[in-house]
Amino acid sequence: MIQNKFRGTGAALITPFDEHGAIDYEALGRVIDYIIDGGIDYIVALGTTAETPTLYIPERVAVAAFVKRHIAGRVPLVIGVGGNSTSEVLDQLHEIDLEGADAILSVTPYYNKPSQEGLFRHFKCVAENSPLPVILYNIPGRSGVNMLPETTLRIAAECPNVIGVKEASGNIEQIERVIRERASRDFLVLSGDDGMAVEVIRRGGDGVISVAADLFPQKFCHCIELAMKGDFAAADEAYAPLDEVVAALFAEGNPTGVKCALKAKGIIGGTMRLPLVEGTPALYDRFKEYIVKYDLR
């Protein structure tokens, strides 16, 4: 089943830029190799962590093509295709070459603050036009609207190619309700928060789409593997020393933190596109310390 490709740890891929703000494809290739070698189960390109709102559509097309070529079938690939205009999302579905990818991730429309009925109609339209399975992405802290469990479950029931949801509401009771009331385990419920990933799996979830996996894929994947096997005591023990690193990743926002950390590891530069800015020297120094202290890999 296609859903089995997306259980475990998915890595939310960044988009490195050079000092002039252009996409640094050499650095992007290094990141892809690093996280695949670290044991991640699949890659999610062009999501929040990729600074996708700052990428022009032709750049998104180019990034998707590069990531597919560089992965070369080593792990499954999810491509982010979302926006706050339904018609524009449909345009992206035609403009981005999705052949060879395994699913799309589509975020709740931001800024517009649609009603629950509006969310349902938006995703129904996206699902009907997507050539690939669709994973919903609920992130009210960024989109300004929370997709309620009844809406998620309604979409799942009426749209056969919607195969799961990345839940980043931060509300464990809401997430648990989707897990409890889904029609079958075939509908994936994935944590969108690294710090909640083990707890979501403990309550019946299927894994995580992770930012932390960009920085320390081996250690983070080990935590999730333990949780997926049901060994939650060992998963909690493995995660405990990493908790302050995960907190630091989000201390100055995402992807500011993970780019700062990967710069500290020497994998990429730290350039962001405005309105985002590079991490502070203090944050950089924290990551230099953590990389040694926790042997981050």
Residue, then its C-alpha position, 0 to 999 in steps of 0.5 A: m500500500i502507498q501509505n506504508k511509504f510514509r510511516g516512520t520519519g519523513a524529513a522536511l527538506i530545506t532550500p539552501f541559498d547562496e550568499h546572493g540569495a540564489i538556490d544553492y543546488e550543490a548544498l541541496g544535494r549535500v543535505i539530501d545525501y546526508i539525511i538519506d544516509g542518516g536513515i530517513d524513510y522519505i523526503v518532503a520537498l517544498g513544504t514550510t521548511a523549504e521557505t516555499p512562499t519565497l520561491y517563484i513558481p519556476e523555482r519550485v518547478a526546478v527544485a522539485a526536478f532537482v530533488k527527484r533526480h538527486i534522490a534517484g529512487r533511494v527513498p519516496l518523495v512527497i512534494g508540497v503543492g499548496g497555497n491560498s488560492t485554489s486555482e493557483v494550486l491547480d496551476q501548480l499541479h500542472e506546472i510541477d512535474l510530479e511524475g516519479a514522486d509518490a504523493i503531494l503535501s497540501v497545506t490549509p489555505y493561509y491568510n484567507k481564513p476559510s470556513q470549514e466548508g471552504l476547507f472541505r471544498h478546497f481540498k476536494c477540488v485539489a484531490e480531484n485534480s491531483p495525479l498523486p495521493v494527497i496528504l493534508y497539512n494542518i498548521p493553524g499557527r502559520s495558516g491562521v485557520n485550524m482544520l477541525p477533526e470533523t473536516t479532516l475526517r469528512i475529506a478522508a471519507e469523501c476523497p479516496n486519494v487523500i491518504g493522510v494528514k500532517e497534524a501541526s495544530g499542537n493540540i494532542e486531543q484534536i490529533e487523537r480524535v482524528i486517530r480514534e475516529r478515522a475509518s481505518r489505519d490506512f488513513l495516516v496521521l503524522s505529527g507535524d511537531d518534532g517534540m510531539a512525535v513520540e506522543v502522537i505515535r503512542r496514541g496511535g499515530d503513524g510517524v512524523i514529518s520532521v525538521a530535526a531529521d535534517l540535523f540529526p537524522q540517525k538519532f531522531c530516526h532511532c527515536i521514531e523507530l523505537a516508538m513505531k515498535g511500541d517501545f515507548a520507554a526506550a523512545d522517551e529515553a532516546y529523545a530526552p537528551l535531544d529535547e533542548v536541541v529541538a527547542a533551539l531549532f524553533a527558538e528563532g523560528n523555522p527554518t531559521g533554526v535548522k539552517c543555522a544548525l546545518k551551517a554550524k555543521g558545515i553542510i550549508g550556508g545560513t542565507m535566508r530570503l527576506p522577510l526571514v533572516e539568519g539565526t543570531p550568533a548566539l543561536y549559532d554558538r548554541f548549535k556548535e555546542y550541541i553538535v559536540k555535546y550530543d554527537l549530533r548525526 
